Structures are given as structure tokens and as C-alpha cells.
Amino acid sequence: MPETSPDADRTYSERKRRLYARYAPTYDEDQALWLGEEGQNRLLAFLTQGLAPGMRVLDAGCGTGLHLRAISEAIGRDGACVGMDISPEMLALARRRLIFAKNFALRVCDLSHGIPLEDACFDVVVTAGLVDQLPDADLFFTEVRRVLRPGGFLAATVACYEGDSPAERAHAEASKEHDLYYRPYQEVVSSVRRAGLTLESAEFAPSEPTPLGAEVERRFEPFIDMAQKVRARGFDPQAVRLGSAMIRAQREG
């Protein structure tokens, strides 16, 4: 009889919450090792570009609040920021990071089901590292358009493949076993367009972890398992070109 994972009978929400409850204590450190200071600064600049005092901002999948402090400072006391994440443990760390901020609210939420807020309530939606964890990217981007006000914009980074090679398709199949949904770059871009958002810019940024970041990748069990399964299918894991789609898009009306 094949071995069954202890998580097999859990729901998507339960599995994600269980994963991030374990991962929360080292999340910030691992991100710093993976991206390095320069990489983190570039990401923060991308996500906060165009923010102005008085704006209402949603940080979808905010995690430990790595970007919330800069968002809070950019929008000022007359602005408002809502951070949503599936993990109570991650949000507890975000709350600690924002202890002196007054213009934010945090909510535990499984965004795979949509964004449980009213229509046209945000000027900006930012998200980093969330869409590649959602089974239905079309649903998410459609929900982003719904909650954006006309003229509002999305700034998103989405882990994705540069192309759609056999090795990348094998990797994608293996990733789904870990509730990761990596897609080809062009598929991510098409998903944004299908939602009715107008692309302002989109580019593929190859993954370039620091030397210490590469070590973080090697010890992260899902990545090890995915590489092994790609190899078992007869492909070289080095042929998998994983990076990020850097997307800015607007709701026009």
C-alpha cells in the first residue's frame, strides 16, 4: 500500500496554516538570506512605487509584514492599509513589527476563496509571493479588479517559470503536491489580462538567490522533493528556469 502523507486528509487552508505556523519563526531570516539586502530593497521599491499620502492599500498575503511598515509610512496617517494572510502566526509577527503604526488592520484570511471585502475599496493592491500559492490565479486577479477603485493599480510579484519546457511542466506537477502553483510567465500575464486589468508593465526576473539563499533553498523540504521528482522524470532540475513575474496593472473603469 502506498505511503500516505499525514497532511493528505487536511484541507488546503489547514495545510497552509500548519506549514506557516512552523515556518513563521525563521521566515524573515530566510527571506533576508535568500534575497540579500539589495534584493529586498529592490522588491520593496517595486511594491511601494506610486504610493501617496491618503491612499487605501491592501497587502494580500502580507506574511510577517515585511513590506507593511514602508506602506504605512508612504500613505501617512490619512491613509489606511489592510494586511491579509492565511497564517495567524505570521500576522502576530506583523503586528509586532507595526506596534507604533496606527493606520493599519490585519485579518486572517484564506485568499484562495477570494477577497472578502466590498467593491472598489482600495486605491492599490500589492502582493508578493502569494499568487504562486493559489490554485486559481484567475479568481484572485478578478477579485483584485473588483476591490480596486477605478484608476487604482496592482503591484505584484509572482513566482513563475520563464517558459513551458518539459522539465518545467514536470516541476509544476510536483509543486502541486506541496500546494505550490507555479505557472509559465506568459500564463501569469494572460491571467491578469483575463481579469480585465490593463497591464502597465510586466517582466520576467530570473531567480538569483545569494550564496546563502541557495543554502536556504537546499534545506527547504518541498524544493528538495520537487527536484528529485523532476530528476525521476528524466529531466535536469537545473533546466527549470524559475523566477518572478513583476507586474503593474491598472483598473481603468
C-alpha positions as CSV (number, residue, x, y, z in Angstrom):
1,M,0.0,0.0,0.0
2,P,1.4,3.4,-0.9
3,E,2.5,5.6,1.9
4,T,0.1,8.4,2.7
5,S,1.2,11.9,3.8
6,P,-0.1,13.0,7.2
7,D,-1.4,16.2,5.5
8,A,-3.3,14.3,2.8
9,D,-6.7,14.5,4.5
10,R,-6.3,18.1,5.6
11,T,-7.9,21.0,3.6
12,Y,-5.8,23.5,1.6
13,S,-6.3,26.0,4.4
14,E,-5.3,23.6,7.1
15,R,-2.2,22.6,5.3
16,K,-1.1,26.1,4.6
17,R,-1.7,27.2,8.2
18,R,0.2,24.2,9.5
19,L,3.1,25.0,7.2
20,Y,3.4,28.6,8.1
21,A,3.0,28.0,11.8
22,R,6.2,26.1,11.5
23,Y,7.9,28.5,9.1
24,A,6.9,31.8,10.8
25,P,9.8,32.0,13.3
26,T,12.5,31.8,10.6
27,Y,10.6,33.4,7.7
28,D,12.2,36.9,7.9
29,E,15.7,35.4,8.3
30,D,15.2,33.1,5.3
31,Q,13.9,35.9,3.2
32,A,17.0,38.1,4.1
33,L,19.3,35.2,3.3
34,W,17.5,34.4,0.0
35,L,17.3,37.9,-1.4
36,G,20.1,39.7,0.3
37,E,19.8,43.4,1.3
38,E,19.9,44.6,-2.3
39,G,17.2,42.2,-3.5
40,Q,14.9,43.1,-0.6
41,N,15.4,46.8,-1.3
42,R,14.5,46.3,-5.0
43,L,11.4,44.4,-4.1
44,L,10.3,47.0,-1.6
45,A,10.8,49.8,-4.1
46,F,8.8,48.0,-6.7
47,L,5.9,47.3,-4.3
48,T,5.7,50.8,-2.9
49,Q,6.2,52.8,-6.1
50,G,3.4,55.2,-6.7
51,L,2.1,55.1,-3.1
52,A,1.0,58.5,-1.8
53,P,-0.5,60.0,1.4
54,G,-4.1,59.2,2.0
55,M,-4.3,56.1,-0.1
56,R,-6.1,52.9,0.9
57,V,-3.8,49.8,0.3
58,L,-4.4,46.1,0.5
59,D,-1.3,43.9,1.1
60,A,-2.6,40.5,0.0
61,G,-0.6,37.7,1.6
62,C,1.3,40.1,3.8
63,G,3.0,37.4,5.9
64,T,5.1,38.8,8.7
65,G,4.6,42.4,7.4
66,L,8.0,42.8,5.7
67,H,6.5,45.5,3.5
68,L,3.8,46.9,5.7
69,R,5.9,49.4,7.6
70,A,7.1,51.1,4.4
71,I,3.5,51.1,3.0
72,S,2.2,52.6,6.3
73,E,4.9,55.3,6.2
74,A,4.2,56.1,2.5
75,I,0.4,56.5,2.9
76,G,0.7,58.5,6.2
77,R,-1.9,59.0,8.9
78,D,-4.7,59.8,6.5
79,G,-4.2,56.6,4.6
80,A,-5.2,53.1,5.6
81,C,-3.6,49.7,5.0
82,V,-5.1,46.2,5.4
83,G,-2.8,43.2,5.6
84,M,-4.3,39.8,4.9
85,D,-2.7,36.4,5.4
86,I,-3.7,32.8,6.0
87,S,-1.4,32.4,9.0
88,P,-2.2,33.7,12.5
89,E,1.4,33.2,13.5
90,M,2.7,35.3,10.6
91,L,0.3,38.1,11.4
92,A,1.3,38.0,15.0
93,L,4.8,38.9,13.9
94,A,3.5,41.6,11.5
95,R,1.5,43.1,14.4
96,R,4.7,43.3,16.5
97,R,6.6,44.9,13.6
98,L,3.9,47.6,13.3
99,I,3.5,48.3,17.0
100,F,3.7,52.1,16.6
101,A,1.7,52.4,13.4
102,K,-2.0,53.5,13.7
103,N,-3.2,53.3,10.1
104,F,-3.4,49.5,9.5
105,A,-5.5,46.5,10.2
106,L,-4.6,42.8,9.9
107,R,-7.0,40.0,9.1
108,V,-6.6,36.2,8.9
109,C,-8.0,35.2,5.6
110,D,-7.7,32.3,3.1
111,L,-7.4,34.3,-0.2
112,S,-7.8,31.2,-2.3
113,H,-11.6,31.8,-1.9
114,G,-11.5,35.5,-2.9
115,I,-11.1,38.8,-1.1
116,P,-13.9,39.2,1.5
117,L,-14.2,42.9,1.2
118,E,-16.6,45.3,-0.6
119,D,-16.2,46.5,-4.1
120,A,-13.9,49.4,-5.1
121,C,-12.5,49.9,-1.6
122,F,-8.7,50.2,-2.4
123,D,-6.5,52.5,-4.4
124,V,-3.7,50.0,-4.5
125,V,-3.3,46.2,-4.1
126,V,0.2,44.9,-3.5
127,T,1.1,41.2,-3.3
128,A,4.4,39.3,-3.2
129,G,4.7,35.5,-3.2
130,L,1.0,34.8,-2.9
131,V,-0.4,34.1,-6.4
132,D,2.0,31.2,-6.9
133,Q,0.4,29.6,-3.8
134,L,-3.2,29.9,-5.1
135,P,-4.9,27.1,-7.1
136,D,-6.9,29.7,-9.1
137,A,-4.9,32.8,-10.3
138,D,-7.8,34.0,-12.4
139,L,-10.1,34.2,-9.4
140,F,-7.6,36.2,-7.4
141,F,-6.9,38.7,-10.2
142,T,-10.6,39.1,-10.8
143,E,-11.1,39.8,-7.2
144,V,-8.3,42.3,-7.2
145,R,-10.0,44.2,-10.0
146,R,-13.3,44.1,-8.0
147,V,-11.8,45.7,-4.9
148,L,-9.8,48.3,-6.7
149,R,-11.3,51.7,-7.4
150,P,-11.3,52.9,-11.0
151,G,-7.8,54.2,-11.6
152,G,-6.4,52.0,-8.9
153,F,-3.4,49.8,-9.5
154,L,-1.9,46.4,-8.7
155,A,1.8,45.8,-8.0
156,A,2.5,42.0,-7.9
157,T,5.4,39.7,-7.9
158,V,4.6,36.1,-8.8
159,A,7.0,33.1,-8.8
160,C,6.8,31.5,-12.2
161,Y,8.7,29.7,-15.0
162,E,10.4,31.6,-17.8
163,G,8.9,29.2,-20.3
164,D,6.9,26.0,-20.6
165,S,9.6,23.3,-21.1
166,P,9.0,19.6,-20.3
167,A,11.2,20.0,-17.3
168,E,9.2,22.9,-16.1
169,R,5.9,21.1,-16.6
170,A,7.3,18.1,-14.6
171,H,8.3,20.6,-11.9
172,A,4.8,22.2,-11.9
173,E,3.2,18.8,-11.4
174,A,5.5,18.1,-8.4
175,S,4.9,21.5,-7.0
176,K,1.1,21.0,-6.8
177,E,1.8,18.2,-4.3
178,H,3.0,20.9,-1.9
179,D,0.2,23.4,-2.7
180,L,2.5,25.5,-4.9
181,Y,1.1,26.5,-8.2
182,Y,4.0,27.8,-10.4
183,R,2.9,28.8,-13.9
184,P,4.7,29.9,-17.1
185,Y,5.3,33.6,-17.1
186,Q,3.0,34.2,-20.1
187,E,0.2,32.4,-18.4
188,V,0.5,34.7,-15.4
189,V,0.4,37.8,-17.7
190,S,-2.6,36.3,-19.5
191,S,-4.4,35.8,-16.2
192,V,-4.0,39.4,-15.3
193,R,-5.5,40.4,-18.7
194,R,-8.4,38.0,-18.4
195,A,-9.3,39.7,-15.1
196,G,-9.9,42.9,-17.0
197,L,-6.8,44.7,-15.7
198,T,-4.7,46.8,-18.0
199,L,-1.0,46.0,-17.9
200,E,1.3,48.9,-17.4
201,S,4.4,46.8,-17.2
202,A,5.4,43.2,-17.0
203,E,8.8,41.5,-17.0
204,F,10.3,38.1,-16.0
205,A,13.1,38.5,-13.4
206,P,15.3,35.3,-13.2
207,S,15.7,34.0,-9.7
208,E,19.2,35.0,-8.4
209,P,19.5,33.8,-4.8
210,T,22.5,34.9,-2.8
211,P,25.0,32.0,-1.9
212,L,23.4,31.8,1.5
213,G,20.0,31.9,-0.1
214,A,20.9,28.9,-2.2
215,E,21.5,27.1,1.0
216,V,18.1,28.0,2.3
217,E,16.6,26.6,-0.9
218,R,18.5,23.3,-0.4
219,R,17.2,22.8,3.1
220,F,13.6,23.6,2.3
221,E,12.0,20.1,2.0
222,P,9.4,20.9,-0.7
223,F,12.1,22.2,-3.1
224,I,14.2,19.1,-2.4
225,D,11.3,16.8,-3.2
226,M,10.4,18.7,-6.4
227,A,13.9,18.5,-7.7
228,Q,14.0,14.8,-7.0
229,K,10.7,14.2,-8.9
230,V,11.9,16.2,-11.9
231,R,15.1,14.1,-11.9
232,A,13.0,10.9,-11.7
233,R,11.1,12.0,-14.8
234,G,14.4,12.1,-16.7
235,F,15.0,15.9,-16.6
236,D,17.7,18.1,-15.1
237,P,16.4,20.3,-12.3
238,Q,18.8,22.9,-13.5
239,A,16.7,23.2,-16.7
240,V,13.9,24.6,-14.6
241,R,14.0,28.4,-15.0
242,L,12.1,29.7,-12.0
243,G,11.9,33.4,-11.4
244,S,9.3,36.2,-10.8
245,A,6.8,38.0,-12.9
246,M,7.0,41.6,-11.9
247,I,3.6,43.1,-12.8
248,R,2.0,46.5,-12.6
249,A,-1.6,46.8,-13.8
250,Q,-4.5,49.2,-13.5
251,R,-8.2,49.1,-13.2
252,E,-9.4,51.6,-15.8
253,G,-13.1,51.7,-15.1
